[in-house]
Amino acid sequence: MRIDVRGAQLYDPAIGLDRTADLLVEDGVIAGIGPGLPHGDETVDADGLLLMPGFIDIHVHLRDPGETHKEDLQTGTQAALFGGFTDVCAMPNTKPPVDDALVLGDILRRAAGLPVKVHQLAAITRGQEGEQLAEMATLQELGAIGFSDDGRGVRSSNVMRLSLQYARGLGAVIATHAEDPELSRGGIVHEGPVSYRIGLPGQPRSAETAMVARDLELLRETGGRLHICHISCRETVELVRRAKAEGLQVTCEVTPHHLLLTDEDVPALGALGKMNPPLRTAQDRAALREGLSDGTIDAIATDHAPHSPSEKARGIMHAPFGVTGLEAAVPAVYGALVQAGELSLRRFVDAFTDAPRRVYGLRAPRIAAGEEARLTFFDPCCSWQLSADDLRSRSKNSAFLGRAMSGRPFGILTDGRFHASHE
């Protein structure tokens, strides 16, 4: 199978590539770049499109197994394809959780052959109950790329310390949900003037920052590798900045909704503005954007958290935490930050490609002859508005519904085939 891509702007900043050229893919490998290439079995007209290394989302909840009325492997990867992602990393808080070989093996077997590759994390503790470590070595041997109890923090400092020590011996990373449940308990939104005004219980920023400070101190002692999921506070950015300057092996991610929205948006969004950690203040948002721009924050990840319409219809007090993100992440960030001049195109691409892969030791695809063709096509000039009809997820709980988008994923090229993001 040969695919020729015509007239794309090839953009791979890691190797200094930025040129308009044709590209030939043969049996899933880039066979040539430049003029005079032969025609393939399929031609992709990419005039005006950016062609980049395949985008990856390192934090998604696919709800499979156990809650497939919300999402499953098929619908979740279709949502990822629509959003321009060639790869996703699935969190292990399924039902049952990914804490043993049978569950992990079943997911990887059923995910094989999908156009979007599913990388699976396993649980840190058995049942994600925070008490006993899971069989981490066995799970890693079977294909787990890292370990997380995401959805809740590891409450016991001793268990967290042991997990960092054990993972260090495996060369693995611990991805932490930084939340002190004693401080966050009952909190629906960020604690501050907005929560007081609308009369909802608040979650203080210390619920995040206290756990980040604890985990960094444990990391300092153990010498392990720590990844902090979905950071939301300006204090967290500064804690990570100092830890990196110290030489600790720490990385972190930020979601599009924390980059683009604040707690002032919650009254209008209602239950679609309920996520954990909550939307914070404009000052926090500014610190997150600065941290992303200067590299303190490594990656953009969606924390794609699908819930059924009936669950989100319960109202903000009783609806579950979480919003979907796969379909809207890339265009929302591109329009709000790149086109606005707040984030360079180079850093934008790195935050969706190389930097997140480095977190879990995954090899980044390159746009060069002889490399695997794992590519994302993006139309930077398309203007459109996100509607529920656009969402390929089984759930429709996006905080960006109705938002004007600048730029749109056009398709992905994986496993020797071109897959259009939308018809």
Residue pairs with C-beta under 8 A, 6 or more apart in sequence:
1 26
1 27
1 28
1 40
1 41
1 42
1 416
1 417
2 24
2 25
2 26
2 27
2 31
2 38
2 39
2 40
2 41
2 42
3 24
3 25
3 40
3 41
3 42
3 43
3 44
3 373
3 413
3 416
3 417
3 418
4 22
4 23
4 24
4 25
4 37
4 38
4 39
4 40
4 42
4 43
4 44
5 22
5 23
5 24
5 25
5 43
5 44
5 46
5 51
5 413
6 22
6 43
6 44
6 45
6 46
6 47
7 20
7 22
7 45
7 46
7 47
7 48
8 20
8 21
8 22
8 23
8 46
8 47
8 49
8 50
8 51
8 377
9 18
9 19
9 20
9 48
9 49
9 50
9 51
10 17
10 18
10 19
10 20
10 21
10 23
10 33
10 51
10 367
11 17
11 18
11 50
11 51
11 52
11 345
11 349
11 367
12 18
12 52
12 53
12 366
12 367
12 368
13 345
13 346
13 349
13 350
14 53
14 350
14 353
14 354
14 364
14 366
15 366
15 367
15 368
17 367
17 368
21 33
21 34
21 35
22 33
22 34
22 35
22 37
23 30
23 32
23 33
23 37
23 51
23 367
24 30
24 31
24 32
24 33
24 37
24 38
24 40
25 31
25 40
25 373
25 413
25 416
26 40
27 416
28 372
28 373
28 415
28 416
29 370
29 371
29 372
29 373
30 367
30 368
30 369
30 370
30 371
30 372
30 373
31 369
32 369
33 367
33 368
33 369
42 418
44 377
44 411
44 413
44 418
46 377
46 410
48 379
48 381
49 377
49 378
49 379
49 380
49 410
50 377
50 378
50 379
50 380
51 367
51 375
51 376
51 377
51 378
52 349
52 353
52 367
52 375
52 376
52 378
53 349
53 353
53 354
53 364
53 365
53 366
53 367
53 374
53 375
53 376
54 85
54 86
54 87
54 353
54 365
54 374
54 375
54 376
54 412
54 414
55 83
55 84
55 85
55 86
55 87
55 330
55 352
55 353
55 376
56 85
56 86
56 87
56 88
56 89
56 352
56 353
56 356
56 357
56 362
57 80
57 83
57 85
57 87
57 88
57 89
57 301
57 302
57 304
57 325
57 326
57 329
57 352
57 356
58 88
58 89
58 253
58 299
58 301
58 356
58 357
58 359
58 360
59 89
59 91
59 150
59 229
59 230
59 253
59 255
59 301
59 302
59 303
59 304
60 76
60 80
60 88
60 89
60 90
60 91
60 301
60 302
60 303
60 304
60 326
61 71
61 90
61 91
61 93
61 303
61 304
61 305
61 306
61 322
62 71
62 72
62 73
62 76
62 88
62 90
62 94
62 118
63 70
63 71
63 72
63 76
63 94
63 306
64 71
64 72
64 73
64 76
64 94
64 107
64 110
65 94
65 95
65 96
65 103
65 106
65 107
66 94
66 95
66 96
67 94
67 95
68 394
69 308
69 394
70 306
70 307
70 308
70 394
70 395
71 79
71 306
71 393
71 394
71 395
72 394
73 107
73 110
73 111
73 114
73 118
74 114
75 392
75 393
75 394
76 88
76 90
76 304
76 306
76 326
76 393
77 88
77 111
77 114
77 115
77 116
77 118
78 392
78 393
79 304
79 324
79 326
79 327
79 391
79 392
79 393
80 88
80 116
80 326
81 115
81 116
81 392
81 412
81 419
81 421
82 326
82 327
82 390
82 391
82 392
82 409
82 421
82 422
83 326
83 327
83 328
83 329
83 330
83 409
83 421
84 330
84 376
84 377
84 378
84 409
84 410
84 411
84 412
84 421
85 116
85 326
85 330
85 376
85 412
86 116
86 117
86 365
86 374
86 375
86 376
86 412
86 413
86 414
87 116
87 117
87 118
87 119
87 362
87 374
88 116
88 117
88 118
88 119
88 304
88 326
89 118
89 119
89 120
89 121
89 145
89 146
89 360
90 107
90 118
90 119
90 120
90 121
91 121
91 148
91 150
91 151
92 98
92 99
92 120
92 121
92 122
92 123
92 128
92 148
92 149
92 150
93 123
93 128
93 149
93 150
93 151
93 152
94 103
94 107
96 103
96 127
97 103
97 123
97 127
97 128
98 104
98 107
98 120
98 121
98 122
98 123
98 139
98 144
99 122
99 123
99 125
99 126
99 127
99 128
99 134
99 135
99 139
100 134
100 135
100 139
101 135
101 138
101 139
101 142
104 120
104 122
104 139
104 142
104 143
104 144
105 142
107 118
107 120
108 118
108 120
108 142
108 143
111 117
111 118
111 120
115 412
115 414
115 415
115 417
115 419
116 412
116 414
117 414
119 145
119 360
119 362
120 143
120 144
120 145
121 144
121 145
121 146
121 147
121 148
121 150
121 175
122 134
122 136
122 139
122 140
122 144
122 146
122 147
123 134
123 147
123 148
123 149
124 133
124 134
124 136
124 147
124 148
124 149
124 154
124 159
124 163
124 174
125 131
125 132
125 133
125 134
125 149
125 154
125 159
125 163
126 132
126 133
126 134
128 149
128 151
128 152
130 149
130 152
130 154
130 155
130 156
130 159
131 156
131 159
132 159
133 159
133 162
133 163
133 166
134 147
136 144
136 147
136 163
136 166
136 167
136 170
136 172
137 170
139 147
140 170
140 172
145 360
145 361
145 362
146 172
146 173
146 174
146 175
146 227
146 359
146 360
147 163
147 167
147 172
147 173
147 174
147 175
148 174
148 175
148 176
148 177
148 229
149 176
149 177
150 175
150 177
150 229
151 177
152 177
152 179
152 181
153 176
153 177
153 178
153 179
153 180
153 181
153 211
154 160
154 163
154 176
155 181
157 214
157 218
160 174
160 176
160 214
160 215
160 218
161 218
161 221
161 222
163 174
164 174
164 218
164 219
164 222
164 224
164 225
164 226
165 222
165 224
167 173
167 174
167 224
167 225
168 222
168 223
168 224
168 225
171 361
172 225
173 225
173 226
173 227
173 251
173 359
173 360
173 361
174 224
174 225
174 226
174 227
175 227
175 228
175 229
175 359
176 211
176 215
176 226
176 227
176 228
176 229
177 229
177 230
178 208
178 209
178 211
178 212
178 215
178 228
178 229
178 231
178 236
179 207
179 208
179 211
179 276
179 277
180 206
180 207
180 208
180 210
180 211
181 207
183 203
183 204
183 206
183 207
183 210
184 203
184 204
184 207
184 276
186 201
187 201
187 202
187 203
187 204
187 207
187 278
188 195
188 200
188 201
188 202
188 203
188 274
188 278
188 316
188 317
189 195
189 198
189 200
189 201
189 202
189 203
189 263
189 266
189 273
189 274
189 278
189 279
189 316
190 202
190 203
190 205
190 263
190 278
190 279
190 280
190 281
191 202
191 203
191 204
191 205
192 202
192 263
192 281
194 263
194 264
194 266
194 267
195 201
195 202
195 263
196 202
198 266
198 267
200 316
200 317
203 276
203 277
203 278
205 232
205 233
205 235
205 280
205 284
207 277
208 231
208 232
208 233
208 236
208 277
209 233
209 235
209 236
209 239
212 228
212 231
212 236
212 239
212 240
213 239
215 226
215 228
216 226
216 239
216 240
216 243
216 248
216 250
219 226
219 243
219 248
219 249
219 250
220 243
220 246
220 248
223 249
224 249
225 249
225 250
226 248
226 249
226 250
226 251
227 250
227 251
227 252
227 253
227 359
228 236
228 240
228 250
228 251
228 252
228 253
229 252
229 253
229 301
229 303
230 253
230 254
230 255
230 258
230 277
230 301
230 303
231 237
231 240
231 252
231 253
231 254
231 258
231 277
231 288
231 297
232 254
232 258
232 277
232 278
232 279
232 280
232 284
232 288
233 277
233 280
233 284
233 287
234 283
234 284
234 286
234 287
234 288
236 252
237 287
237 288
237 290
237 291
237 296
237 297
238 287
240 250
240 252
240 291
240 296
240 297
241 291
241 296
243 250
244 250
244 296
251 298
251 299
251 358
251 359
252 296
252 297
252 298
252 299
253 297
253 298
253 299
253 300
253 301
253 356
253 359
254 288
254 291
254 292
254 297
254 299
254 300
254 301
255 275
255 300
255 301
255 302
255 303
255 325
256 300
256 302
256 325
256 328
256 329
256 332
256 333
256 400
257 275
257 279
257 323
257 325
257 399
257 400
258 277
258 279
258 280
258 284
258 285
258 288
259 285
259 288
259 289
259 292
259 300
259 333
259 336
259 337
260 285
260 332
260 333
260 336
260 400
261 269
261 273
261 279
261 285
261 399
262 279
262 280
262 281
262 282
262 284
262 285
263 278
263 279
263 280
263 281
264 282
265 273
265 279
265 399
266 273
266 274
266 278
266 279
266 316
267 273
269 399
270 315
270 316
271 312
271 313
271 314
271 315
271 316
271 319
271 397
272 312
272 323
272 397
272 398
272 399
272 401
273 279
273 316
273 399
274 316
274 319
274 320
274 321
274 322
275 303
275 305
275 321
275 322
275 323
275 399
276 321
276 322
288 297
289 337
289 342
289 343
290 296
291 297
292 300
292 343
292 347
292 351
293 342
293 343
293 344
293 347
295 347
297 351
298 351
298 355
298 356
298 358
298 359
299 351
299 352
299 355
299 356
299 359
300 329
300 333
300 351
300 352
300 356
301 356
302 324
302 325
302 326
302 329
303 322
303 323
303 325
304 324
304 325
304 326
304 393
305 321
305 322
305 323
305 324
305 325
305 397
306 322
306 324
306 393
306 394
306 395
306 397
307 319
307 320
307 322
307 395
307 397
308 395
309 395
309 396
309 397
311 319
311 320
312 319
312 320
312 397
313 319
322 397
323 397
323 398
323 399
324 391
324 393
324 395
324 396
324 397
324 398
325 398
326 393
327 386
327 390
327 391
327 392
327 393
327 398
328 386
328 398
328 400
328 403
328 405
330 352
330 378
330 407
330 409
331 384
331 405
331 406
331 407
331 408
331 409
332 400
332 403
332 405
333 343
333 348
334 348
334 378
334 380
334 406
334 407
335 404
335 405
335 406
335 407
336 342
337 343
337 348
338 344
338 345
338 348
338 407
339 406
339 407
353 364
353 365
354 364
357 363
357 364
358 364
365 371
365 372
365 373
365 374
365 375
367 375
373 413
373 414
373 416
374 413
374 414
375 412
375 413
375 414
376 409
376 412
377 409
377 410
377 411
377 412
377 413
377 421
378 407
378 408
378 409
378 410
379 407
379 408
379 409
379 410
380 406
380 407
381 407
382 405
382 406
382 407
382 408
383 404
383 405
383 406
384 404
384 405
384 408
385 402
385 403
385 404
385 405
386 398
386 400
386 401
386 402
386 403
386 405
387 401
387 402
388 396
388 398
388 401
390 422
391 398
408 421
408 422
409 421
409 422
410 420
410 421
411 418
411 419
411 420
411 421
412 418
412 419
412 421
413 419
